Amino acid sequence: MQHEAHLGLARALAALDNLEQAEVHLAESLMRASASQDRARIAELHVYLGDLQLVRADRPAAGEHYKLAADVAESIGLRKIWVLAMIRLAYAAFDRSDESELFRLLGRALQRCEQLHDQEGEYQVRAHVIYAQLLLYGFPLKGETFSALLSSVEEAGITKANVLCYLFRADVAAARGNWAEARDFLRYAHVGAAQIGDYALFIPIARRTYLVQKESGQLGDPHAGAGHAIGAMIPPEVGKRRFE
């Protein structure tokens, strides 16, 4: 219970842009997890601490936390946290313009998920691979993006990858100036995020929703999505990954 309380406070404080206090609660939770040798908690907390350092633009520190999270999660077979950490390490490679490392890490995560028949993890990684390609090479003016993957995801009933596809498709639609379509995709993503309990995703969704409203000539809250989402399915969006 103490862990959940500290973690919940840390996420709430980060959403309010109070990173200093958020770190205090994460550090307290990590201390307790280390004392009880709860490696599952330790792995999870290093993901959150990595996110916090990423927001602070301390990329080396963020990378160290993600690497620790991946190593601990792999040592105890905690696949979900391992996939989450590997995806973050891949985006860290993107942030430092290391394209080969980006796809090497995503490829390794994809291969492991396939070997373990982890369909949920596999589809999540596939969504990130497509999105990484869009970030690197530009959003196409025409053609379907994510539609084939989304169809497979919906058929399999995998909600997490479903949410990612809708969130990323909203970016594609916005890049093309299809504001109504982008708004619809964001609504689907919002409902999906609530269903899986990933409330941190509300922050990037809210920011995108405001951008769509602004471009559509509608009134919106300029402070929407102003905080930082730590521990969400996507790492904090910084630098070239912050879709505007």
C-alpha positions as CSV (number, residue, x, y, z in Angstrom):
1,M,0.0,0.0,0.0
2,Q,2.8,2.4,0.8
3,H,4.4,1.8,-2.6
4,E,1.1,2.5,-4.4
5,A,0.5,5.6,-2.4
6,H,4.0,7.0,-3.1
7,L,3.8,6.0,-6.8
8,G,0.3,7.6,-7.2
9,L,1.5,10.8,-5.6
10,A,4.6,10.9,-7.8
11,R,2.6,10.5,-10.9
12,A,0.1,13.2,-9.8
13,L,2.8,15.6,-8.9
14,A,4.6,15.1,-12.2
15,A,1.3,15.8,-14.0
16,L,1.3,19.1,-12.1
17,D,4.9,19.8,-13.1
18,N,6.2,19.4,-9.6
19,L,9.1,17.2,-10.5
20,E,11.1,17.7,-7.3
21,Q,8.4,16.4,-5.0
22,A,7.6,13.6,-7.5
23,E,11.2,12.4,-7.2
24,V,11.0,12.5,-3.4
25,H,8.1,10.0,-3.5
26,L,9.8,7.8,-6.1
27,A,13.0,7.7,-4.1
28,E,11.0,6.8,-0.9
29,S,9.2,4.0,-2.8
30,L,12.5,2.7,-4.2
31,M,14.1,2.7,-0.8
32,R,11.3,0.5,0.6
33,A,11.4,-1.8,-2.4
34,S,15.1,-2.2,-2.1
35,A,14.9,-2.9,1.7
36,S,12.3,-5.7,1.0
37,Q,14.2,-6.9,-2.1
38,D,11.1,-6.5,-4.2
39,R,12.7,-6.7,-7.6
40,A,9.5,-6.3,-9.5
41,R,8.9,-3.0,-7.8
42,I,12.5,-2.0,-8.3
43,A,12.2,-2.6,-12.0
44,E,9.0,-0.6,-12.2
45,L,10.4,2.3,-10.2
46,H,13.4,2.6,-12.4
47,V,11.1,3.1,-15.4
48,Y,9.4,6.0,-13.6
49,L,12.7,7.5,-12.5
50,G,13.9,7.3,-16.0
51,D,10.9,9.2,-17.2
52,L,11.5,11.8,-14.6
53,Q,15.1,12.3,-15.7
54,L,14.0,12.4,-19.3
55,V,11.6,15.3,-18.6
56,R,14.5,17.1,-16.9
57,A,16.6,16.6,-20.2
58,D,19.1,14.4,-18.3
59,R,19.2,11.7,-21.0
60,P,22.2,9.8,-19.7
61,A,20.6,9.4,-16.2
62,A,17.3,8.4,-17.9
63,G,19.1,5.8,-20.0
64,E,20.8,4.4,-16.9
65,H,17.4,3.9,-15.1
66,Y,15.8,2.3,-18.2
67,K,18.8,-0.1,-18.5
68,L,18.5,-1.0,-14.8
69,A,14.7,-1.6,-15.3
70,A,15.3,-3.8,-18.3
71,D,18.1,-5.8,-16.6
72,V,16.1,-6.4,-13.4
73,A,12.9,-7.2,-15.3
74,E,14.7,-9.7,-17.6
75,S,16.4,-11.4,-14.6
76,I,13.0,-12.3,-13.1
77,G,11.0,-12.8,-16.3
78,L,8.9,-9.7,-15.9
79,R,8.0,-9.3,-19.6
80,K,5.7,-6.3,-19.4
81,I,8.2,-4.1,-17.6
82,W,11.0,-5.4,-19.8
83,V,9.1,-4.4,-23.0
84,L,8.3,-1.0,-21.5
85,A,11.9,-0.4,-20.7
86,M,13.2,-1.6,-24.0
87,I,10.8,0.7,-25.9
88,R,12.1,3.6,-23.8
89,L,15.7,2.7,-24.5
90,A,14.8,2.7,-28.2
91,Y,13.3,6.2,-28.0
92,A,16.4,7.3,-26.1
93,A,18.4,6.1,-29.1
94,F,16.1,8.1,-31.3
95,D,16.6,11.2,-29.2
96,R,20.4,11.0,-29.7
97,S,19.9,10.3,-33.5
98,D,21.1,6.7,-33.3
99,E,18.8,5.2,-35.8
100,S,20.5,1.8,-36.0
101,E,20.3,1.4,-32.2
102,L,16.7,2.5,-32.2
103,F,15.6,-0.3,-34.6
104,R,18.0,-2.8,-33.0
105,L,16.3,-2.4,-29.6
106,L,12.8,-2.5,-31.0
107,G,13.8,-5.5,-33.1
108,R,15.1,-7.3,-30.0
109,A,11.9,-6.5,-28.1
110,L,9.8,-7.7,-31.0
111,Q,11.8,-10.9,-31.4
112,R,11.5,-11.7,-27.7
113,C,7.8,-11.1,-27.7
114,E,7.3,-13.4,-30.7
115,Q,9.5,-16.1,-29.1
116,L,7.4,-16.0,-25.9
117,H,4.1,-15.8,-27.8
118,D,3.4,-12.5,-26.1
119,Q,1.0,-11.1,-28.6
120,E,0.1,-8.1,-26.5
121,G,3.8,-7.0,-26.3
122,E,4.4,-7.9,-29.9
123,Y,1.6,-5.6,-31.2
124,Q,2.7,-2.8,-28.9
125,V,6.2,-3.0,-30.2
126,R,5.0,-3.1,-33.8
127,A,3.0,0.1,-33.2
128,H,6.2,1.8,-31.9
129,V,8.2,0.6,-34.9
130,I,5.7,2.2,-37.3
131,Y,5.6,5.4,-35.3
132,A,9.4,5.6,-35.1
133,Q,9.6,5.3,-38.9
134,L,7.1,8.2,-39.2
135,L,9.1,10.3,-36.9
136,L,12.3,9.6,-38.8
137,Y,11.1,9.8,-42.3
138,G,8.0,12.1,-42.2
139,F,4.3,11.6,-42.1
140,P,2.9,10.6,-45.5
141,L,0.4,12.8,-47.2
142,K,-1.6,9.8,-48.4
143,G,-2.1,6.2,-47.7
144,E,-3.2,4.1,-44.7
145,T,-1.0,4.0,-41.7
146,F,-1.6,1.6,-38.7
147,S,-4.9,0.4,-40.3
148,A,-3.6,-3.2,-40.9
149,L,-2.1,-3.4,-37.5
150,L,-5.2,-1.9,-35.9
151,S,-7.4,-4.5,-37.6
152,S,-5.2,-7.3,-36.2
153,V,-5.2,-5.7,-32.8
154,E,-8.9,-5.3,-32.7
155,E,-9.5,-8.9,-33.9
156,A,-7.2,-10.2,-31.2
157,G,-8.9,-8.0,-28.6
158,I,-5.6,-6.4,-27.4
159,T,-6.6,-3.1,-25.8
160,K,-3.2,-1.6,-25.1
161,A,-1.9,-1.8,-28.6
162,N,-5.3,-0.6,-29.8
163,V,-4.9,2.6,-27.7
164,L,-1.4,3.2,-29.2
165,C,-2.7,2.8,-32.7
166,Y,-5.4,5.3,-32.2
167,L,-3.0,7.8,-30.5
168,F,-0.5,7.5,-33.3
169,R,-3.2,7.6,-36.0
170,A,-4.3,10.9,-34.5
171,D,-0.8,12.3,-35.2
172,V,-1.0,11.0,-38.8
173,A,-4.4,12.7,-39.3
174,A,-3.2,15.9,-37.7
175,A,-0.1,16.0,-39.9
176,R,-2.4,15.7,-42.9
177,G,-4.7,18.5,-41.6
178,N,-7.6,16.0,-41.1
179,W,-8.7,17.6,-37.8
180,A,-12.0,15.9,-37.5
181,E,-10.4,12.5,-38.0
182,A,-7.7,13.3,-35.5
183,R,-10.3,14.4,-33.0
184,D,-12.1,11.1,-33.4
185,F,-9.0,9.0,-33.0
186,L,-8.1,10.9,-29.8
187,R,-11.5,10.2,-28.4
188,Y,-11.0,6.5,-29.1
189,A,-7.6,6.7,-27.5
190,H,-9.0,8.5,-24.4
191,V,-11.7,5.8,-23.9
192,G,-9.1,3.0,-24.4
193,A,-6.7,4.6,-21.9
194,A,-9.4,4.8,-19.3
195,Q,-10.3,1.1,-19.9
196,I,-6.8,-0.1,-19.3
197,G,-6.2,2.3,-16.4
198,D,-3.3,4.2,-18.1
199,Y,-4.5,7.6,-16.9
200,A,-1.1,9.1,-17.5
201,L,-1.9,8.9,-21.2
202,F,-4.6,11.5,-20.6
203,I,-1.8,14.1,-20.6
204,P,-0.5,13.6,-24.1
205,I,-4.0,13.0,-25.4
206,A,-5.2,16.3,-23.8
207,R,-2.3,18.2,-25.3
208,R,-3.1,16.8,-28.8
209,T,-6.8,17.5,-28.3
210,Y,-6.0,21.2,-27.6
211,L,-3.8,21.4,-30.7
212,V,-6.6,19.9,-32.8
213,Q,-9.1,22.3,-31.3
214,K,-6.8,25.3,-31.9
215,E,-6.3,24.3,-35.6
216,S,-10.0,23.8,-36.0
217,G,-10.8,27.3,-34.7
218,Q,-12.4,26.0,-31.5
219,L,-11.9,27.1,-28.0
220,G,-9.9,24.9,-25.7
221,D,-7.8,24.9,-22.5
222,P,-4.3,26.1,-23.4
223,H,-3.0,24.4,-20.2
224,A,-4.4,21.0,-21.2
225,G,-1.7,18.4,-21.2
226,A,0.9,20.8,-19.7
227,G,2.2,18.4,-17.1
228,H,4.3,15.3,-17.6
229,A,3.1,11.8,-18.0
230,I,5.5,9.4,-16.3
231,G,5.0,5.6,-16.4
232,A,2.6,5.7,-19.4
233,M,2.7,3.4,-22.4
234,I,4.7,6.0,-24.2
235,P,7.7,7.8,-22.7
236,P,7.6,11.5,-22.0
237,E,7.5,13.3,-25.3
238,V,10.5,15.6,-25.5
239,G,12.5,17.2,-28.3
240,K,11.7,15.9,-31.8
241,R,9.2,13.4,-30.4
242,R,6.9,16.1,-29.1
243,F,4.3,16.2,-31.9
244,E,3.1,19.7,-32.4
